[in-house]
């Protein structure tokens, strides 16, 4: 299970091979990951039980930071904090 702190972060650095890194909001990261999953067939075995791309993307965000889209080619996303938490 992921660290609960991850769920409180609002931004992700997204890495795709051959593209510049992107800084996306949590919502945009979910959309980005859903789009990549829709282009991927078959899905990794641990995602095949999900009811759709949104559920699969949410599972990935909660449990992973990498998705292999072809042999040796991976997408990566890392939660980042842009501002310190307010006390």
C-alpha positions in Angstrom: 0.0 0.0 0.0 1.3 3.5 -0.8 2.2 6.1 1.7 -0.9 8.3 2.6 1.3 11.3 2.1 1.4 10.6 -1.6 -2.4 11.1 -1.9 -2.0 14.6 -0.4 0.3 15.7 -3.1 -1.1 17.7 -6.0 1.5 17.4 -8.7 3.5 14.8 -10.6 6.6 14.9 -12.7 5.8 12.7 -15.8 8.5 11.1 -17.9 7.9 9.6 -21.4 10.7 8.3 -23.6 11.7 10.8 -26.2 9.8 13.7 -24.6 10.6 16.5 -22.2 9.6 16.0 -18.6 6.2 17.4 -17.7 4.8 18.8 -14.5 1.1 17.9 -14.2 -1.6 18.3 -11.6 -2.9 15.1 -10.0 -6.0 15.3 -12.2 -4.0 15.8 -15.3 -1.7 13.0 -14.4 -4.7 10.7 -14.0 -6.0 11.7 -17.4 -2.5 11.3 -19.0 -2.2 7.8 -17.5 -5.8 6.8 -18.6 -4.9 7.8 -22.2 -1.8 5.7 -22.1 -3.7 2.7 -20.8 -6.3 3.0 -23.5 -3.5 2.7 -26.1 -2.0 -0.3 -24.3 -3.1 -3.9 -25.1 -2.9 -6.2 -23.2 -2.8 -4.5 -19.9 -0.3 -5.9 -17.2 -1.8 -8.8 -15.4 -2.3 -7.0 -12.1 -4.6 -4.4 -13.9 -6.8 -6.8 -15.8 -9.2 -7.1 -13.0 -10.0 -3.4 -13.0 -13.3 -2.2 -14.3 -11.8 0.3 -16.7 -8.9 2.6 -17.5 -9.8 5.1 -14.8 -9.8 2.5 -12.0 -6.5 1.0 -13.5 -4.9 4.4 -13.6 -5.9 5.2 -10.0 -4.5 1.8 -8.9 -1.2 2.6 -10.7 -1.0 6.1 -9.1 -1.6 4.5 -5.7 0.8 1.6 -6.0 3.4 2.2 -8.7 5.5 4.9 -10.5 6.2 3.1 -13.7 4.3 1.3 -16.5 6.1 -0.7 -19.2 4.4 0.1 -22.5 6.7 -2.1 -24.6 9.7 -4.2 -23.8 12.2 -1.9 -22.2 10.1 1.2 -22.7 8.5 2.7 -19.6 6.4 5.6 -18.6 7.2 7.1 -15.1 5.4 9.5 -12.8 6.6 10.8 -9.4 4.7 12.8 -6.9 6.2 16.1 -6.0 5.5 18.9 -3.6 5.7 22.4 -5.0 5.1 24.2 -1.7 5.6 23.2 1.9 2.5 22.0 3.7 0.6 24.7 5.6 0.6 24.3 9.4 
